[in-house]
Amino acid sequence: AEGAGNAGGEKARQGIPLDKKKKKKKHKGNGEAILTRVEEGEGSTTTSELSVSERLWRSYNNAMLHGKGTPMERHAFVDEDAVLALSHEADVEKRVTATLPHWRHDLKRNLKPGSPVWLFICASADRCVDLVKGMDNVRKVAKIGKLFSRHMKIAQQQTFLRSSVVQVIIGTPNRLLKLVESNDLNLSQLKFLFFDGAIDAKQRSVFTLKDVQDDLWNLYCTHIEGIVRSGQIKVAIL
């Protein structure tokens, strides 16, 4: 310990800057998420400071390509033109509705059963329930479908989608993927895709939780990426 102290003192006398240790800081926002910043000198950024397309790419690259994605793959993944810049309201519903001034008209359109206009993808059933509870104004003009596995059998959800006009879907990756693949959830009318970026008490999100990564990116790449590139839908992170 004494030698280390002497080395540090010698560096200081010679004008050599001491090595800086990486620090972690937790920033609490509105209660919906906690962002962790890892400071690494001048290039440090928080998750919230990254672009939407960069956040999506990092999650996909880490989960599906084991961090070995190429710059060409990154460039082609999500175009910035497909990104919807959301309002900065603290409340999720206000954030969405303030960004989309004609949302009431859009959600009142006559749709086919099982064909939502808005799709929210969450990491867990609990988070889905939280979002549904916060959609008081949306519920007045649209039907909201909850698609996750807790307390609900997939056969019941299939029947619901086949018989109901549902403008808003809030669900988890695994259940959404199964219902798309069974042709009960139809994405032909989809206009807006919202990834829920909330981080839980264990610092996990839909972008980092290992249990949902395969289903999340299989759903996106197989059934959604093409319609994003076609310009049919816009993508946002809550």
Buried (B, 14 or more C-beta within 10 A) or exposed (E): EEEEEEEEEEEEEEEEEEEEEEEEEEEEEEEBBBBEBEBEEEEEEEBEEBEBBBBBBBBBBBBBEEEEBEEEEBEEBBEEEBBBEBEEBEEBBBBBBBBBEEBBEBBEEEBEEBBBBBBBBBBBBEBBBBBBEBBEEBBEBBBBBBBBBEEBEBEEBBEBBEEEBBBBBBBBBBBBBBBBEEEBBBBEBBBBBBBBBBBBEEEBBBBBBEEBBBBBBBBBEEBBBEBBBEEBBBBBBB
